[in-house]
Amino acid sequence: MLNSYSPYGYCSSANALVGALGFNAEYLDVLSGLYFLGGGYRAFSTVLMRFNRSDDLSPFYVGGLNSYCYCLGDPANRQDPSGKTSFSTLALTALALRRFKNALLAKIKGPVEWLPLRNSKKDTIIPEIRYAREKISSGKEIITHVRSHEDLSVLDVSAKRHKFILRQDKNFFVSTFSEFDEAPLSHASLAEIGRRQLQMPSETIAAGYIYRENGRVVVDNHSGHYLPSYKSSQAAVNYLRSIGVLAMSVRMEGQMVRR
């Protein structure tokens, strides 16, 4: 049976109930006899003169909680055609978000600082430093202070792997060692060597392995000493991009050995 338009919306031309209150210009489902308002979010029965359930997402209080209050401030009868949020509510939400953003930015002075990483094996740092200095002096390991994208040419050396640490003061250090080396110097000792080289302390905020793949520099969050979160890798990505390097991060789960 075809639906026809009436002053109360669309209804069956044969079975229309004159006293049934409908919604102007809304489509009435033929089989169920319901208006599916808000893109199908709420169904209204013209026979029962009520919605099939209360609207727990309604910003109109009793207009949404009471299924019979179809004319008491319900979104379908007021401002919002979606049946969920009124335009005025959206405007107030946008205004509140804008005020919150302005207040937040007003509190931020200078660069945003990442949380420092904690060395879970700090009790072994003295022998680790001694071991690292021996490897560096013998040429088995090379330390690079990365200040420009040219410094990352060490990533192109074949049969090598690379660790990195990034300090809070944006000093980025890379250690390069043989891919067959099963005991390279630790991230903590790399950070300590960097501190001694610069003669100034700063917290480590990112640590992991670094390599080049498909034209991009990739960093991960694999470190047995710092156990960094994946989120911390973004600090390293941000720094590399700031010196003109196309960089990305990958997540490392557990303590897998980086290739």
N, C-alpha and C positions, 0 to 999 in steps of 0.2 A: 504494500500500500504506500502511495506517495505521501510525502509530508507537504503541507501547505503552510504558508505564512499567515499568522494571525497577529492581532495586537499584543498577544502575550507570547510571541515567539513562533517557532515551527511546531506544528502538531499534525496528527493524522486527520485528514479531511473527513474521514468516515466516523472515527471514534473520538472526536475531540470532546473534552469535558468543558462545558462553558464556564463552570465555576472554578476550574483548576487554574491556579496562578502559575504563570510561566515566566520566562525571561526573554525580554525583547531582543530579537535578532540572534538568539542562541539556538543551536540545533538540538532537537529532541530526538533521542534514540528511539527507533520504531519498536524494537523487540522488548526493551526493558521499560520504556516509557520514562526514562530518566534523562535529565540534563547532566552531562559530564562537564562540569565547569572547571576552569583552571587547567585546561589541557588534560582533563581526565582525572584531576587530583581529587575532586569531590563530586559526588553524585547527588542530585536533588530530585526528589519524587514530587510530582505535581499532585498526586493523589493523597499522599500522606502529609504533603505540605511541610516537608522537613528534609534535611540532608541525611544521608545514610549513616553518617558518624560525625562526631565533633571534630573540629579542626585544631589539633594540638600545636600547630605551627602558626596559628593566627595571631597577628599583632593587635587584634580588635577585641581582646578580652572576651566578654560574654557573647559577643557576636560570633565568635568561633567555637567557644566551649559548649554553647547550647545549640543543639542541632535544629531546634525549632525556630530559632531566632534568625530566620532567613532575611529579614528586613531590618535587623538591628545592628547595623554597622558591619555586616559581613563583607569581605572583600569583593564578592561577586556583585553586590548591590551598591558598593561605594566607589572607590577610586581604582582598585587594582584588578585588572582583568585576568591576572594569573591565578587568583584565589589564594595566594600565599603571603605576599608582603605588599603593603600599601606604598604608593609613590611617596607619601609624606614620610613614611618610615625609612624608605631608602634615602631620602634627602637628609633626614636627621642622622642616619648611620654614616653617610658620606661626610657630613659636617663633623661628626665626632671623630671619624678616622683622620680627617684633615687636621683637627686640633691636636689629636694624639701624636701624629707625625711631626707637626711643628714643635710640640713640646719635647719630643724625643730628640729631634735634631738640635734643639737649643741646648740640650744637656751634653751633647757630644762635642768635645773640644779636641782638635787634633785628630790623628789617625786612630782608627779602631784597633785595639790591642787584642790579640788572640790569647787564649789561656795558655800558660806555659805547660810544657810536658814535664813529667816527673820521671826521673831515672829510677827504675825498679831494682837496679843492681849497683847502687852507688857505693856499696862497701868494697867493690872490687875495682874501683876507678884507678887506684895507684898502680897496681900491676898491669892494668890495661894500658895506661899511658906509657909505661916502660916498654911494653910489647909493641905499641904503636910506633914509638920513636925508633925502635930497632928496625921495624919494617920499612919505615920511611927512609932512614939513613942507608939501608941496603938497596933501596930502589925498588923494593917489591910493592910498594904502595905510594901513590902520588896524591897530594892534597892540592885542590884547586879552589881558589877564592873567586867565585863567579860574580863579576860585576858588570858584564856585558854578554851579549849572545855569542860573541867570539870565544869566550872562555869555555863554552860548552862544546868546543871542538873535541874535547877529550872523550865525548860520548861516541865519536866516530871511530875510535881505535878498536881494531878487531880483537877478539878473544879477551875482552875486558868486561868487568861489571862495575857498577858505580853505586855508592851510597851518597845520601845528601842529608844535611841538616840546615834548617833555616832559623835564624835567631830573631828575637823580637825587634832588634834594631836593623833588620833587613840585610843582614850579612848572610850570604848563602855559600856553604862549603860543600865540595864534592870530593869523595875519596875514590880513587880508581885502583883496581886490583885485578889479578888474573881470574878468569872465570873458573879456573881449576883450584883456586885458593879456597879451602874449606874453613879457614879461620881468619877472615879479614878483620881489620880493626873495628871496634864497635862504634855505634852512633854517639855514645856518650864520650868516648875518647876523641872522636872527631870534633865534637863540640868543645872539648877542653883544649884541643890543639888550636882551634880557631880562637878561643879566648886568649890563649898565650900569644898567638900571632898578632892579634889586634891590641893586646894589652888592655882590654876592657871587658867587663862581664856583661852578659845579656842572656836572658832566658831563651831556651830552645822552644820553638812553637810548632815545628813540623820536622818529621824525620821519616826516612824510607829509602827506597831504591829509585833510581832515575835512569832512564834509557831513551833512546830515540827509536821511533817506529812509524813507518809510513809518513815520514816528513814531520812528525810531531814529537815533541819531548813529553814523555809520560812519567809521572811520579806516582808512587803508591804509599801506603801507610804501614809498611812492614818494618818493624823494629822490635827486637827482643828486649831492648833496654827500656825504651820509652812507651811501648805498647800504645801508640797514638790511635786516635779515632780516625775514621775515614774523613770526617769533616775537617780535620786539621790539615789535610792535604791541599785544601783550597787555598790556604795561606801561601803554600809554595807555588801553586798555579798562578795566583795573583802576582807574586813577585816576578816570576818568569815572564809573564805577559807584560809587566811594566818595563822590562828591558828588551821588548820586541821579540819574544820567543813564543811560537805557537805551542801552547802547552795544554795538557789535560791530566786528569787524575783517574786512577782505577782503584777499586777496593780490594784489599787483601784480607782474607779471613784466616784466622789462626796464625801459626808461625811457619808458613811455607817459605821455602827458599826461593828467592827471586832469581830468575834466570839472568 
